[in-house]
Amino acid sequence: MKCSLVWFRFDLRLADNPALTAAVERGEPVIPVFVWSPAEEGKWVAGAASRWWLHQSLQSLDAGLRRCGSRLIVRREPTLKTLRELIVRTRADAVFWNRRYEPAIVSRDQTIQKKLQDSGVTVHTFNTALLFEPDTIRTTAGKPFQVFTPFWRTCLKSREPAAPLPAPRRLQGPKRWPVSVPVTALELEPEIDWAGGLRTAWRPGEPGARAALRRFINDGLCGYAADRDRPDVAGTSRLSPHLHFGEIGPRQVWDAMRSGVAGPYLRQLGWREFAHHLLVHFPQTPDQPLRPEYDRFPWRDDGKLLGVWQRGRTGYPIVDAGMRELWTTGWMHNRVRMIVGSFLVKDLLIPWQRGAKWFWDTLVDADLANNTLGWQWTAGCGADAAPFFRLFNPVGQGERFDPEGAYVRRWVPELAEVPARWIHRPWQAPVTVLRDAGIVLGKDYPKPIVDHAAARERALRAFGRMRKR
């Protein structure tokens, strides 16, 4: 009897999975497959935090499949070789998968599709990662967008996203299952267990994604417009890693948030769409600025200062709180991402690519499209980017968005007793205040590694030199 292979990638769910649904509808046995072949990811193989998440998510997917009478076949080999071997062993005559949009993966998938089709195997691919296929949204001149607002306006005027598909209740399996390796054989988890904070903060997998969506709709959605920039309150959805790994799809989120109050949040989904649109049409941007004049920017690639920033020891509390939250939980509030990014590239003049690489390794939601858009926006060198001369003042940002210092106190506990008036500028606090708080600057907490006002002037001079070249 013939069967169908469903090749899982970053679509690790059963509900609203068009590749899985289409395979089931053929009425033949379905064999779910996951192949770990990191060499095929090019420069952007999953970082350490992402690999930890992937391990948990694969285990969750396998558990969900087993509840449906199926299982996940896991392999660690080159993908084309693996699929061909499975096709021969199972007599599969069709392969189904959902598309990814990273440049190296697009090229790899095109090769695999052609070679399978040349051997007589039918290939079916689907879009489940995005609301709108990137190549279908164009300017009136037929070109890709580089400004968000008209891009999103065009998206909203196009066809309404389809309703999400239900998860299959039962999956017909083959009489004999092919050999699988355990998820542990992929060696995704760290040898030295540093992931305790991640385990405390997250519940990877489709059930965890559904729970996070329900929690946000019930507790956070109504206040999202006012609270989304406040790292001291639980005002965001924290759905980003679930969306990246496909444990929940954007159509499911869209369908669950049709009320008018959801508009500000759905606009954030629009930024996610825009990021993928840019990655597809400008595939060089993970490494190179979209605006080529920034190739001439006089960066100062200082490894020592980079390390201080990575460890959260800059002396600016809101920056250090963000970097420590990242190290502990694998995540950082979006407003704080902008603050720490601006500090790295503008206060320290360190290339944005260094920050993008660090985020790639430490974020559980490290997504190539979103990471690239965020860092190019912060550096002023991307599409619809903040002008370079817009430098975030870390003190002002902290006082505005963490006014009582609750966020800083959580992640920089040595400052816990500093009064709110001084918590974002402890170096300006009276000696008596610091003494009462049990702080000796330079010992218990570092002094600022740069003076922001002087750093701002230096950055503007560097920007001026770039423009003159």
Summary of the structure (lengths in Angstrom):
residues: 469
radius of gyration: 23.7
end to end distance: 67.8
largest distance: 81.5
contacts: 1550
relative contact order: 0.11
helix: 52%
strand: 6%
